[in-house]
Amino acid sequence: MSAKIAKFRELGLLAFILLLSAGVQLRNPSFLTWENINDMITNTAILSILAVGMMLVIITRGIDLSIGATLALSGMMAALTVSRYPGLHPLAAIGIGIGIGLVCGMILGFLVARVNILPIIATLGMMNVFRGLTYETSGGKWVSAHQMPTGFKDIATGSLLGINNLIAIAIVTYAAAYYFVGHTRTGRRIYAIGSNPDSAAISGIRTGKILWLVYTIMGGLSGLAGVLWVSKFASAQGDTASGYELSVIAACVLGGVSIAGGVGKISGIVLGSILLGILNNALPMINVSAFWQMFIQGGIILIAVLVNALVKRGIDRNNLMRRSI
């Protein structure tokens, strides 16, 4: 029953995306041009990569408010390294970013899983720590485009088999995540912890280890996103991606990930990321003011939260009826 409801919800979200796209196209014929669609998908790629990690965190009933700061720190360290060593291979720069992100995620995972600090408190505190480290390592200065070698900037602007690198990396990330959550024991345990932590612990699942892994994965993806962000915009700043975690959480919520934990699908966050990307791209194209853009996006997110709550209530009621029979 829950699978049918989730599928119906995703089909409804897809229908809304199609109707929204058709409506915008009527107002601005340049919306559905190949050039604009390619730009829109490219601009959404980093958001969608981060949404994968955030989905795993939220499924375990957690939250990570530090991803923007982790992204900034990883991107800054990678940018400073390539500016000092211009001959460094782009893959090495990516490795540096991912490595720093993994360390940040491991620290958060330790605080949440071992020290038992509430995720919102742990990540909020470490967000300020990571942001401060970013300013400290950079000396409060920017790393600009002319300080970055062409090979580093090509990470985001280059293409593989005719597909932009950002899109290709996002596709690989989603394919790996789909296999992980749907075809591995660890992936199933993540859902078990989010659905009922006490039952998961009683059944022998090492919840602390799973939580530590989830936050480490989120950190690694944030580190990857940091390198991609700095490469794409050819600029590394102390306030890079400030507040971006809210957009990532919004993409997850729009995609049907339940804040209460235990519910979330890869296909859902794909649609959620696409919808958010369309809103960011389409509203300015039809001359919607900045105020109304925020109003509309907030309203849609609120509706998504209400729908998720109603769906969860329906699933819980259905499960209760089954137990009583």
C-alpha positions as CSV (number, residue, x, y, z in Angstrom):
1,M,0.0,0.0,0.0
2,S,2.8,2.5,0.9
3,A,4.6,1.7,-2.3
4,K,1.4,2.5,-4.3
5,I,1.0,5.8,-2.5
6,A,4.6,6.7,-3.0
7,K,4.3,5.9,-6.7
8,F,1.1,8.0,-7.0
9,R,2.8,10.9,-5.3
10,E,5.8,10.7,-7.7
11,L,3.5,10.6,-10.7
12,G,1.6,13.6,-9.3
13,L,4.9,15.5,-8.9
14,L,5.9,14.6,-12.5
15,A,2.5,15.8,-13.8
16,F,3.0,19.1,-11.9
17,I,6.4,19.5,-13.5
18,L,5.1,18.9,-17.0
19,L,2.1,21.3,-16.4
20,L,4.4,24.0,-15.0
21,S,6.8,23.6,-17.9
22,A,4.0,23.9,-20.4
23,G,2.6,27.0,-18.7
24,V,6.1,28.7,-18.6
25,Q,6.6,27.8,-22.3
26,L,3.4,29.6,-23.2
27,R,4.7,32.7,-21.4
28,N,8.2,32.5,-22.7
29,P,8.9,30.3,-25.8
30,S,12.6,30.2,-25.1
31,F,12.1,28.1,-21.9
32,L,12.0,24.7,-23.5
33,T,14.9,25.3,-26.0
34,W,17.7,22.8,-25.8
35,E,20.2,25.5,-24.7
36,N,18.0,26.6,-21.7
37,I,17.2,23.0,-20.7
38,N,20.9,22.1,-20.8
39,D,21.7,25.2,-18.7
40,M,18.9,24.3,-16.2
41,I,20.1,20.7,-15.7
42,T,23.7,21.8,-15.4
43,N,22.8,24.4,-12.8
44,T,20.8,21.8,-10.9
45,A,23.5,19.1,-10.9
46,I,25.3,20.2,-7.8
47,L,22.1,20.5,-5.9
48,S,21.0,17.0,-6.9
49,I,24.3,15.5,-5.9
50,L,23.9,17.0,-2.4
51,A,20.3,15.8,-2.2
52,V,21.4,12.2,-2.4
53,G,23.4,12.5,0.8
54,M,20.8,14.6,2.5
55,M,18.1,12.0,1.7
56,L,20.1,9.4,3.5
57,V,20.6,11.7,6.5
58,I,16.9,12.6,6.7
59,I,15.8,8.9,6.3
60,T,17.7,8.2,9.6
61,R,15.7,11.0,11.3
62,G,18.6,13.4,11.1
63,I,19.5,16.7,9.4
64,D,22.8,18.2,8.2
65,L,22.9,22.0,8.3
66,S,26.7,22.1,7.7
67,I,26.8,21.0,4.1
68,G,27.2,24.6,2.8
69,A,30.1,25.2,5.1
70,T,31.7,21.8,4.3
71,L,31.3,22.7,0.6
72,A,32.9,26.0,1.1
73,L,35.9,24.6,3.1
74,S,36.5,21.8,0.6
75,G,36.2,24.1,-2.4
76,M,38.5,26.6,-0.8
77,M,41.2,24.1,0.1
78,A,41.1,22.6,-3.5
79,A,41.3,26.1,-5.0
80,L,44.2,27.1,-2.8
81,T,46.0,23.9,-3.7
82,V,45.6,24.2,-7.5
83,S,46.5,27.9,-7.4
84,R,49.8,27.0,-5.7
85,Y,50.4,23.9,-7.8
86,P,49.0,24.7,-11.2
87,G,50.2,21.4,-12.6
88,L,48.2,19.3,-10.2
89,H,45.9,16.8,-12.0
90,P,42.1,17.7,-11.8
91,L,41.4,14.3,-10.3
92,A,43.8,15.1,-7.5
93,A,41.9,18.3,-6.8
94,I,38.7,16.3,-6.7
95,G,40.3,13.9,-4.3
96,I,41.4,16.7,-2.0
97,G,37.9,18.1,-1.9
98,I,36.3,14.7,-1.2
99,G,38.9,13.9,1.4
100,I,38.2,17.1,3.3
101,G,34.5,16.5,3.1
102,L,34.9,12.9,4.4
103,V,36.8,14.2,7.4
104,C,34.1,16.7,8.1
105,G,31.4,14.1,7.8
106,M,33.3,11.7,10.0
107,I,33.5,14.3,12.7
108,L,29.8,15.0,12.5
109,G,29.0,11.3,12.4
110,F,31.1,10.8,15.6
111,L,29.2,13.6,17.4
112,V,25.8,12.3,16.4
113,A,26.4,8.5,16.7
114,R,28.9,8.3,19.5
115,V,28.5,11.4,21.6
116,N,24.7,11.4,21.0
117,I,24.4,15.1,20.3
118,L,21.2,15.9,18.4
119,P,21.9,16.2,14.7
120,I,20.5,19.7,14.4
121,I,22.8,20.9,17.3
122,A,25.9,19.1,16.1
123,T,25.6,20.2,12.5
124,L,24.7,23.8,13.4
125,G,27.7,24.0,15.7
126,M,30.1,22.4,13.2
127,M,28.7,24.6,10.4
128,N,30.2,27.6,12.2
129,V,33.4,25.8,12.8
130,F,33.8,24.8,9.2
131,R,32.9,28.3,8.0
132,G,35.5,29.8,10.3
133,L,38.1,27.4,9.1
134,T,37.3,28.5,5.5
135,Y,38.0,32.1,6.4
136,E,41.1,31.2,8.3
137,T,42.7,29.1,5.6
138,S,42.0,31.7,3.0
139,G,43.0,34.7,5.1
140,G,39.6,36.2,4.3
141,K,40.6,36.5,0.6
142,W,39.1,35.1,-2.5
143,V,40.6,32.7,-5.0
144,S,39.7,34.1,-8.4
145,A,39.5,32.7,-11.9
146,H,43.0,33.9,-13.0
147,Q,44.6,32.0,-10.1
148,M,43.0,28.7,-11.2
149,P,44.5,26.6,-14.0
150,T,42.4,25.8,-17.0
151,G,42.4,22.1,-16.2
152,F,40.7,22.8,-12.9
153,K,38.0,25.0,-14.4
154,D,37.4,22.4,-17.1
155,I,36.2,20.0,-14.3
156,A,32.8,21.7,-14.4
157,T,32.8,23.2,-17.9
158,G,34.2,20.2,-19.8
159,S,32.2,17.3,-21.2
160,L,32.3,13.5,-21.4
161,L,30.9,11.9,-24.6
162,G,29.0,15.1,-25.3
163,I,27.6,15.3,-21.7
164,N,28.6,18.1,-19.4
165,N,30.8,16.8,-16.6
166,L,28.5,18.0,-13.9
167,I,25.6,16.1,-15.4
168,A,27.7,13.0,-15.9
169,I,28.9,13.1,-12.3
170,A,25.3,13.6,-11.1
171,I,24.2,10.6,-13.1
172,V,27.0,8.4,-11.7
173,T,26.1,9.5,-8.2
174,Y,22.5,8.7,-8.6
175,A,23.2,5.3,-10.2
176,A,25.5,4.4,-7.3
177,A,23.0,5.6,-4.7
178,Y,20.2,3.7,-6.4
179,Y,22.1,0.5,-6.1
180,F,23.3,1.2,-2.6
181,V,19.8,1.9,-1.0
182,G,18.0,-0.7,-3.0
183,H,20.4,-3.6,-3.3
184,T,22.7,-3.7,-0.3
185,R,22.1,-4.8,3.3
186,T,23.5,-1.5,4.6
187,G,21.0,0.5,2.5
188,R,18.1,-1.4,3.9
189,R,19.4,-0.9,7.4
190,I,19.3,2.8,6.9
191,Y,15.6,2.7,6.2
192,A,15.1,0.3,9.2
193,I,16.8,2.8,11.5
194,G,14.7,5.7,10.3
195,S,11.4,3.7,10.5
196,N,12.0,2.4,14.0
197,P,15.3,3.0,15.7
198,D,14.5,0.9,18.8
199,S,13.4,-2.1,16.8
200,A,16.5,-1.7,14.6
201,A,18.7,-1.8,17.6
202,I,16.9,-4.8,19.1
203,S,17.2,-6.7,15.8
204,G,21.0,-6.4,16.0
205,I,21.6,-3.4,13.7
206,R,24.6,-1.3,14.8
207,T,22.8,2.0,14.6
208,G,25.8,4.0,15.6
209,K,27.9,2.6,12.8
210,I,25.1,3.3,10.2
211,L,24.7,6.8,11.4
212,W,28.4,7.5,11.3
213,L,28.4,6.1,7.7
214,V,25.5,8.2,6.6
215,Y,27.1,11.5,7.8
216,T,30.4,10.5,6.3
217,I,28.8,9.9,2.9
218,M,27.1,13.3,3.2
219,G,30.4,14.9,4.0
220,G,32.1,13.2,1.0
221,L,29.4,14.4,-1.4
222,S,29.7,17.9,0.1
223,G,33.4,17.8,-0.6
224,L,32.8,16.7,-4.2
225,A,30.2,19.5,-4.6
226,G,32.7,22.0,-3.2
227,V,35.2,21.3,-6.0
228,L,32.5,21.3,-8.6
229,W,31.1,24.6,-7.3
230,V,34.4,26.4,-7.3
231,S,35.3,25.0,-10.7
232,K,32.0,26.0,-12.2
233,F,32.0,29.6,-10.9
234,A,35.8,29.9,-11.0
235,S,35.8,31.6,-7.6
236,A,36.3,30.4,-4.0
237,Q,35.0,32.6,-1.2
238,G,34.5,32.3,2.5
239,D,30.7,32.7,2.2
240,T,30.4,30.2,-0.7
241,A,27.1,28.3,-0.6
242,S,25.9,30.1,2.5
243,G,22.4,28.9,3.2
244,Y,22.5,26.4,0.4
245,E,21.6,23.6,2.8
246,L,18.1,24.9,2.8
247,S,17.7,24.4,-0.9
248,V,19.0,20.9,-0.6
249,I,16.5,20.1,2.2
250,A,13.8,21.6,0.1
251,A,14.6,19.4,-2.9
252,C,14.4,16.4,-0.6
253,V,11.1,17.4,0.9
254,L,9.6,18.2,-2.6
255,G,10.8,14.7,-3.6
256,G,8.8,13.0,-0.9
257,V,11.5,12.4,1.7
258,S,9.8,12.4,5.1
259,I,11.4,14.6,7.8
260,A,10.0,12.0,10.3
261,G,12.4,9.5,8.8
262,G,12.2,6.1,7.1
263,V,10.7,7.3,3.8
264,G,12.5,8.5,0.7
265,K,13.3,7.3,-2.9
266,I,16.0,8.2,-5.4
267,S,13.4,8.8,-8.1
268,G,11.7,11.2,-5.8
269,I,14.7,13.5,-5.1
270,V,15.5,13.5,-8.8
271,L,12.0,15.0,-9.4
272,G,12.4,17.3,-6.4
273,S,15.7,18.6,-7.7
274,I,14.3,19.1,-11.1
275,L,11.3,21.0,-9.8
276,L,13.4,23.3,-7.7
277,G,15.7,23.9,-10.8
278,I,12.7,24.7,-12.9
279,L,11.4,27.2,-10.4
280,N,14.8,28.9,-10.1
281,N,15.1,29.1,-13.9
282,A,11.5,29.7,-15.0
283,L,10.2,32.3,-12.6
284,P,12.8,35.0,-13.6
285,M,12.1,34.2,-17.3
286,I,8.4,35.1,-16.9
287,N,9.3,38.3,-15.0
288,V,8.2,37.2,-11.5
289,S,9.7,39.6,-8.9
290,A,12.3,38.3,-6.4
291,F,9.8,38.6,-3.6
292,W,7.1,36.5,-5.4
293,Q,9.8,34.0,-6.4
294,M,10.5,33.3,-2.7
295,F,6.7,33.3,-1.9
296,I,5.9,30.8,-4.6
297,Q,8.8,28.5,-3.8
298,G,8.0,28.6,-0.1
299,G,4.3,27.9,-0.8
300,I,5.1,24.9,-2.9
301,I,7.5,23.5,-0.3
302,L,4.8,24.0,2.4
303,I,2.3,22.1,0.3
304,A,4.9,19.3,-0.2
305,V,5.4,19.0,3.6
306,L,1.6,18.8,4.1
307,V,1.2,16.1,1.4
308,N,4.1,14.1,3.0
309,A,2.4,14.4,6.4
310,L,-0.9,13.2,5.0
311,V,0.7,10.3,3.2
312,K,2.6,9.3,6.3
313,R,-0.6,9.5,8.3
314,G,-2.4,7.3,5.8
315,I,0.4,4.7,5.8
316,D,0.4,4.6,9.6
317,R,-3.4,4.2,9.7
318,N,-3.2,1.4,7.1
319,N,-0.5,-0.4,9.1
320,L,-2.5,0.0,12.3
321,M,-5.6,-1.5,10.6
322,R,-3.5,-4.5,9.4
323,R,-2.2,-5.2,12.9
324,S,-5.7,-5.1,14.4
325,I,-7.1,-7.6,11.8
